[in-house]
Amino acid sequence: MHVISPPSNGVTVLNPGLMTGVGADYKIWNNIYAGADFRYHFTGDSLGYKSTRTGARGTNTDGFTSGAYLGIGF
């Protein structure tokens, strides 16, 4: 579920969707790891679903996100 809350035009948008992604970890030293991941979100609007709520029309919730992290393995 993809949720966008205010301050997005003062309306909450809730769309069912699908997320695809890829990521990788790298062992830096002993149990210290660094990693990154990349994700793309497909939501109902891109599948032809149209909301009947006026505030939700035209709000695009599709998009690409990425993240990086540093962690301890155990």
N, CA, C and O atoms as a Tinker XYZ file with bonds, in Angstrom:
   296  protein
     1  N      0.848000   -1.172000    0.000000    73     2
     2  CA     0.000000    0.000000    0.000000    64     1     3
     3  C      0.892000    1.232000    0.000000    63     2     4     5
     4  O      1.854000    1.309000    0.764000    81     3
     5  N      0.582000    2.165000   -0.829000    73     3     6
     6  CA     1.328000    3.414000   -0.923000    64     5     7
     7  C      0.455000    4.518000   -0.345000    63     6     8     9
     8  O     -0.666000    4.735000   -0.805000    81     7
     9  N      0.964000    5.210000    0.658000    73     7    10
    10  CA     0.204000    6.261000    1.328000    64     9    11
    11  C      0.992000    7.556000    1.257000    63    10    12    13
    12  O      2.174000    7.596000    1.598000    81    11
    13  N      0.331000    8.608000    0.813000    73    11    14
    14  CA     0.909000    9.946000    0.843000    64    13    15
    15  C      0.008000   10.772000    1.753000    63    14    16    17
    16  O     -1.187000   10.906000    1.493000    81    15
    17  N      0.574000   11.317000    2.804000    73    15    18
    18  CA    -0.177000   12.122000    3.758000    64    17    19
    19  C      0.157000   13.581000    3.546000    63    18    20    21
    20  O      1.104000   13.901000    2.828000    81    19
    21  N     -0.623000   14.490000    4.172000    73    19    22
    22  CA    -0.281000   15.902000    4.034000    64    21    23
    23  C      1.187000   16.110000    4.337000    63    22    24    25
    24  O      1.717000   15.388000    5.181000    81    23
    25  N      1.865000   17.021000    3.727000    73    23    26
    26  CA     1.401000   18.216000    3.043000    64    25    27
    27  C      1.115000   18.057000    1.554000    63    26    28    29
    28  O      1.214000   19.050000    0.832000    81    27
    29  N      0.769000   16.891000    1.051000    73    27    30
    30  CA     0.456000   16.707000   -0.354000    64    29    31
    31  C     -0.952000   17.230000   -0.659000    63    30    32    33
    32  O     -1.908000   16.455000   -0.670000    81    31
    33  N     -1.084000   18.506000   -0.900000    73    31    34
    34  CA    -2.358000   19.167000   -1.191000    64    33    35
    35  C     -3.387000   18.986000   -0.075000    63    34    36    37
    36  O     -4.586000   19.122000   -0.319000    81    35
    37  N     -2.939000   18.683000    1.145000    73    35    38
    38  CA    -3.844000   18.563000    2.277000    64    37    39
    39  C     -4.777000   17.368000    2.186000    63    38    40    41
    40  O     -5.826000   17.379000    2.830000    81    39
    41  N     -4.451000   16.352000    1.429000    73    39    42
    42  CA    -5.312000   15.175000    1.298000    64    41    43
    43  C     -4.451000   13.917000    1.424000    63    42    44    45
    44  O     -3.297000   13.907000    0.996000    81    43
    45  N     -5.008000   12.870000    2.004000    73    43    46
    46  CA    -4.293000   11.611000    2.098000    64    45    47
    47  C     -4.648000   10.743000    0.900000    63    46    48    49
    48  O     -5.826000   10.572000    0.588000    81    47
    49  N     -3.646000   10.198000    0.229000    73    47    50
    50  CA    -3.846000    9.356000   -0.941000    64    49    51
    51  C     -3.401000    7.949000   -0.602000    63    50    52    53
    52  O     -2.289000    7.749000   -0.114000    81    51
    53  N     -4.256000    6.974000   -0.857000    73    51    54
    54  CA    -3.958000    5.578000   -0.576000    64    53    55
    55  C     -4.174000    4.778000   -1.853000    63    54    56    57
    56  O     -5.301000    4.679000   -2.338000    81    55
    57  N     -3.109000    4.206000   -2.404000    73    55    58
    58  CA    -3.185000    3.436000   -3.644000    64    57    59
    59  C     -2.605000    2.053000   -3.444000    63    58    60    61
    60  O     -1.543000    1.917000   -2.837000    81    59
    61  N     -3.286000    0.999000   -3.948000    73    59    62
    62  CA    -2.645000   -0.316000   -3.954000    64    61    63
    63  C     -1.551000   -0.326000   -5.013000    63    62    64    65
    64  O     -1.665000    0.380000   -6.014000    81    63
    65  N     -0.515000   -1.095000   -4.818000    73    63    66
    66  CA     0.562000   -1.073000   -5.800000    64    65    67
    67  C      1.514000   -2.240000   -5.674000    63    66    68    69
    68  O      1.291000   -3.177000   -4.906000    81    67
    69  N      2.570000   -2.162000   -6.438000    73    67    70
    70  CA     3.603000   -3.182000   -6.516000    64    69    71
    71  C      4.953000   -2.493000   -6.446000    63    70    72    73
    72  O      5.156000   -1.439000   -7.049000    81    71
    73  N      5.883000   -3.100000   -5.697000    73    71    74
    74  CA     7.221000   -2.538000   -5.611000    64    73    75
    75  C      8.221000   -3.581000   -6.109000    63    74    76    77
    76  O      8.192000   -4.735000   -5.681000    81    75
    77  N      9.096000   -3.167000   -7.007000    73    75    78
    78  CA    10.175000   -4.030000   -7.471000    64    77    79
    79  C     11.487000   -3.381000   -7.044000    63    78    80    81
    80  O     11.582000   -2.159000   -6.930000    81    79
    81  N     12.487000   -4.209000   -6.812000    73    79    82
    82  CA    13.746000   -3.619000   -6.381000    64    81    83
    83  C     14.913000   -4.577000   -6.447000    63    82    84    85
    84  O     14.771000   -5.775000   -6.690000    81    83
    85  N     16.068000   -3.994000   -6.218000    73    83    86
    86  CA    17.311000   -4.751000   -6.197000    64    85    87
    87  C     18.233000   -4.104000   -5.159000    63    86    88    89
    88  O     18.188000   -2.893000   -4.945000    81    87
    89  N     19.063000   -4.922000   -4.524000    73    87    90
    90  CA    19.984000   -4.384000   -3.537000    64    89    91
    91  C     21.219000   -5.253000   -3.410000    63    90    92    93
    92  O     21.274000   -6.365000   -3.936000    81    91
    93  N     22.202000   -4.732000   -2.709000    73    91    94
    94  CA    23.450000   -5.466000   -2.520000    64    93    95
    95  C     24.089000   -5.088000   -1.187000    63    94    96    97
    96  O     23.947000   -3.963000   -0.710000    81    95
    97  N     24.798000   -6.055000   -0.595000    73    95    98
    98  CA    25.562000   -5.842000    0.634000    64    97    99
    99  C     27.030000   -6.077000    0.336000    63    98   100   101
   100  O     27.381000   -6.865000   -0.543000    81    99
   101  N     27.878000   -5.390000    1.072000    73    99   102
   102  CA    29.323000   -5.573000    0.933000    64   101   103
   103  C     29.931000   -5.661000    2.331000    63   102   104   105
   104  O     29.731000   -4.773000    3.159000    81   103
   105  N     30.667000   -6.726000    2.585000    73   103   106
   106  CA    31.316000   -6.894000    3.889000    64   105   107
   107  C     32.585000   -6.049000    3.910000    63   106   108   109
   108  O     33.537000   -6.320000    3.179000    81   107
   109  N     32.586000   -5.025000    4.755000    73   107   110
   110  CA    33.725000   -4.110000    4.854000    64   109   111
   111  C     34.841000   -4.721000    5.693000    63   110   112   113
   112  O     35.994000   -4.773000    5.268000    81   111
   113  N     34.483000   -5.186000    6.896000    73   111   114
   114  CA    35.475000   -5.724000    7.827000    64   113   115
   115  C     34.748000   -6.521000    8.896000    63   114   116   117
   116  O     33.736000   -6.055000    9.418000    81   115
   117  N     35.226000   -7.694000    9.231000    73   115   118
   118  CA    34.594000   -8.598000   10.202000    64   117   119
   119  C     33.081000   -8.668000    9.983000    63   118   120   121
   120  O     32.634000   -9.221000    8.978000    81   119
   121  N     32.296000   -8.125000   10.891000    73   119   122
   122  CA    30.835000   -8.145000   10.760000    64   121   123
   123  C     30.251000   -6.773000   10.441000    63   122   124   125
   124  O     29.099000   -6.508000   10.786000    81   123
   125  N     30.996000   -5.915000    9.806000    73   123   126
   126  CA    30.517000   -4.589000    9.406000    64   125   127
   127  C     30.180000   -4.643000    7.913000    63   126   128   129
   128  O     31.016000   -5.013000    7.089000    81   127
   129  N     28.949000   -4.269000    7.586000    73   127   130
   130  CA    28.464000   -4.327000    6.214000    64   129   131
   131  C     27.973000   -2.959000    5.742000    63   130   132   133
   132  O     27.467000   -2.162000    6.532000    81   131
   133  N     28.129000   -2.703000    4.457000    73   131   134
   134  CA    27.548000   -1.530000    3.805000    64   133   135
   135  C     26.643000   -2.054000    2.706000    63   134   136   137
   136  O     26.923000   -3.090000    2.102000    81   135
   137  N     25.570000   -1.345000    2.450000    73   135   138
   138  CA    24.642000   -1.816000    1.430000    64   137   139
   139  C     23.885000   -0.686000    0.778000    63   138   140   141
   140  O     23.881000    0.449000    1.255000    81   139
   141  N     23.250000   -1.020000   -0.316000    73   139   142
   142  CA    22.413000   -0.058000   -1.043000    64   141   143
   143  C     21.268000   -0.814000   -1.690000    63   142   144   145
   144  O     21.405000   -1.987000   -2.038000    81   143
   145  N     20.140000   -0.140000   -1.850000    73   143   146
   146  CA    19.023000   -0.743000   -2.564000    64   145   147
   147  C     18.305000    0.307000   -3.398000    63   146   148   149
   148  O     18.334000    1.499000   -3.093000    81   147
   149  N     17.672000   -0.161000   -4.441000    73   147   150
   150  CA    16.952000    0.700000   -5.384000    64   149   151
   151  C     15.582000    0.084000   -5.619000    63   150   152   153
   152  O     15.477000   -1.120000   -5.854000    81   151
   153  N     14.529000    0.897000   -5.558000    73   151   154
   154  CA    13.161000    0.402000   -5.687000    64   153   155
   155  C     12.354000    1.273000   -6.648000    63   154   156   157
   156  O     12.566000    2.482000   -6.739000    81   155
   157  N     11.423000    0.634000   -7.365000    73   155   158
   158  CA    10.468000    1.388000   -8.184000    64   157   159
   159  C      9.073000    0.972000   -7.755000    63   158   160   161
   160  O      8.787000   -0.217000   -7.613000    81   159
   161  N      8.200000    1.960000   -7.550000    73   159   162
   162  CA     6.838000    1.738000   -7.087000    64   161   163
   163  C      5.865000    1.924000   -8.252000    63   162   164   165
   164  O      5.813000    2.992000   -8.863000    81   163
   165  N      5.095000    0.876000   -8.552000    73   163   166
   166  CA     3.996000    0.961000   -9.518000    64   165   167
   167  C      2.714000    0.996000   -8.705000    63   166   168   169
   168  O      2.512000    0.128000   -7.855000    81   167
   169  N      1.850000    1.958000   -8.932000    73   167   170
   170  CA     0.600000    2.031000   -8.181000    64   169   171
   171  C     -0.593000    1.917000   -9.103000    63   170   172   173
   172  O     -0.457000    1.933000  -10.326000    81   171
   173  N     -1.774000    1.802000   -8.496000    73   171   174
   174  CA    -3.012000    1.568000   -9.234000    64   173   175
   175  C     -3.282000    2.564000  -10.340000    63   174   176   177
   176  O     -3.869000    2.208000  -11.362000    81   175
   177  N     -2.867000    3.802000  -10.159000    73   175   178
   178  CA    -3.120000    4.816000  -11.184000    64   177   179
   179  C     -2.427000    4.451000  -12.494000    63   178   180   181
   180  O     -2.964000    4.711000  -13.571000    81   179
   181  N     -1.231000    3.846000  -12.410000    73   179   182
   182  CA    -0.510000    3.482000  -13.622000    64   181   183
   183  C     -1.089000    2.228000  -14.274000    63   182   184   185
   184  O     -0.768000    1.926000  -15.423000    81   183
   185  N     -1.943000    1.493000  -13.548000    73   183   186
   186  CA    -2.568000    0.293000  -14.085000    64   185   187
   187  C     -3.964000    0.583000  -14.644000    63   186   188   189
   188  O     -4.691000   -0.351000  -14.982000    81   187
   189  N     -4.343000    1.830000  -14.744000    73   187   190
   190  CA    -5.635000    2.203000  -15.303000    64   189   191
   191  C     -6.706000    2.456000  -14.260000    63   190   192   193
   192  O     -7.834000    2.792000  -14.622000    81   191
   193  N     -6.398000    2.306000  -12.974000    73   191   194
   194  CA    -7.358000    2.566000  -11.909000    64   193   195
   195  C     -7.507000    4.067000  -11.729000    63   194   196   197
   196  O     -6.511000    4.781000  -11.613000    81   195
   197  N     -8.716000    4.539000  -11.707000    73   195   198
   198  CA    -8.974000    5.962000  -11.490000    64   197   199
   199  C     -9.800000    6.143000  -10.228000    63   198   200   201
   200  O    -10.853000    5.522000  -10.081000    81   199
   201  N     -9.338000    6.977000   -9.325000    73   199   202
   202  CA   -10.044000    7.228000   -8.080000    64   201   203
   203  C    -11.251000    8.116000   -8.321000    63   202   204   205
   204  O    -11.233000    8.982000   -9.196000    81   203
   205  N    -12.303000    7.896000   -7.536000    73   203   206
   206  CA   -13.495000    8.733000   -7.648000    64   205   207
   207  C    -13.430000    9.922000   -6.701000    63   206   208   209
   208  O    -14.270000   10.819000   -6.781000    81   207
   209  N    -12.456000    9.945000   -5.815000    73   207   210
   210  CA   -12.314000   11.086000   -4.899000    64   209   211
   211  C    -11.644000   12.243000   -5.626000    63   210   212   213
   212  O    -10.656000   12.061000   -6.337000    81   211
   213  N    -12.187000   13.411000   -5.440000    73   211   214
   214  CA   -11.651000   14.577000   -6.150000    64   213   215
   215  C    -10.229000   14.915000   -5.739000    63   214   216   217
   216  O     -9.410000   15.251000   -6.594000    81   215
   217  N     -9.916000   14.835000   -4.458000    73   215   218
   218  CA    -8.577000   15.195000   -3.994000    64   217   219
   219  C     -7.504000   14.231000   -4.447000    63   218   220   221
   220  O     -6.339000   14.612000   -4.560000    81   219
   221  N     -7.874000   12.986000   -4.711000    73   219   222
   222  CA    -6.887000   11.976000   -5.075000    64   221   223
   223  C     -6.582000   11.971000   -6.572000    63   222   224   225
   224  O     -5.572000   11.403000   -6.987000    81   223
   225  N     -7.421000   12.583000   -7.377000    73   223   226
   226  CA    -7.186000   12.585000   -8.820000    64   225   227
   227  C     -5.934000   13.383000   -9.148000    63   226   228   229
   228  O     -5.729000   14.476000   -8.621000    81   227
   229  N     -5.109000   12.838000  -10.010000    73   227   230
   230  CA    -3.934000   13.571000  -10.462000    64   229   231
   231  C     -2.740000   13.480000   -9.533000    63   230   232   233
   232  O     -1.692000   14.051000   -9.834000    81   231
   233  N     -2.863000   12.770000   -8.394000    73   231   234
   234  CA    -1.731000   12.621000   -7.491000    64   233   235
   235  C     -0.946000   11.383000   -7.906000    63   234   236   237
   236  O     -1.424000   10.257000   -7.768000    81   235
   237  N      0.246000   11.599000   -8.407000    73   235   238
   238  CA     1.068000   10.505000   -8.894000    64   237   239
   239  C      1.865000    9.909000   -7.738000    63   238   240   241
   240  O      2.667000   10.600000   -7.109000    81   239
   241  N      1.642000    8.621000   -7.460000    73   239   242
   242  CA     2.377000    7.959000   -6.380000    64   241   243
   243  C      3.413000    6.973000   -6.910000    63   242   244   245
   244  O      4.037000    6.259000   -6.125000    81   243
   245  N      3.606000    6.922000   -8.227000    73   243   246
   246  CA     4.670000    6.102000   -8.802000    64   245   247
   247  C      6.005000    6.789000   -8.545000    63   246   248   249
   248  O      6.065000    8.011000   -8.402000    81   247
   249  N      7.058000    6.011000   -8.487000    73   247   250
   250  CA     8.351000    6.666000   -8.331000    64   249   251
   251  C      9.475000    5.733000   -7.989000    63   250   252   253
   252  O      9.265000    4.569000   -7.650000    81   251
   253  N     10.675000    6.264000   -8.082000    73   251   254
   254  CA    11.915000    5.556000   -7.823000    64   253   255
   255  C     12.472000    6.022000   -6.492000    63   254   256   257
   256  O     12.533000    7.224000   -6.234000    81   255
   257  N     12.883000    5.082000   -5.636000    73   255   258
   258  CA    13.530000    5.442000   -4.379000    64   257   259
   259  C     14.797000    4.606000   -4.222000    63   258   260   261
   260  O     14.931000    3.543000   -4.827000    81   259
   261  N     15.698000    5.088000   -3.422000    73   259   262
   262  CA    16.939000    4.370000   -3.167000    64   261   263
   263  C     17.363000    4.603000   -1.726000    63   262   264   265
   264  O     16.932000    5.562000   -1.085000    81   263
   265  N     18.195000    3.735000   -1.235000    73   263   266
   266  CA    18.671000    3.887000    0.129000    64   265   267
   267  C     20.042000    3.252000    0.303000    63   266   268   269
   268  O     20.436000    2.373000   -0.463000    81   267
   269  N     20.752000    3.703000    1.307000    73   267   270
   270  CA    22.065000    3.153000    1.642000    64   269   271
   271  C     22.112000    2.948000    3.153000    63   270   272   273
   272  O     21.451000    3.656000    3.913000    81   271
   273  N     22.889000    1.987000    3.561000    73   271   274
   274  CA    22.969000    1.725000    4.993000    64   273   275
   275  C     24.312000    1.130000    5.384000    63   274   276   277
   276  O     25.060000    0.625000    4.547000    81   275
   277  N     24.593000    1.204000    6.657000    73   275   278
   278  CA    25.778000    0.628000    7.268000    64   277   279
   279  C     25.272000   -0.201000    8.448000    63   278   280   281
   280  O     24.510000    0.312000    9.268000    81   279
   281  N     25.673000   -1.462000    8.555000    73   279   282
   282  CA    25.119000   -2.307000    9.600000    64   281   283
   283  C     26.110000   -3.306000   10.175000    63   282   284   285
   284  O     27.217000   -3.483000    9.666000    81   283
   285  N     25.680000   -3.949000   11.245000    73   283   286
   286  CA    26.470000   -4.972000   11.926000    64   285   287
   287  C     25.782000   -6.310000   11.711000    63   286   288   289
   288  O     24.592000   -6.451000   11.995000    81   287
   289  N     26.530000   -7.302000   11.206000    73   287   290
   290  CA    25.985000   -8.633000   11.001000    64   289   291
   291  C     26.170000   -9.492000   12.245000    63   290   292   293
   292  O     27.168000   -9.362000   12.955000    81   291
   293  N     25.216000  -10.360000   12.502000    73   291   294
   294  CA    25.353000  -11.280000   13.632000    64   293   295
   295  C     24.664000  -12.589000   13.315000    63   294   296
   296  O     24.663000  -13.502000   14.140000    81   295
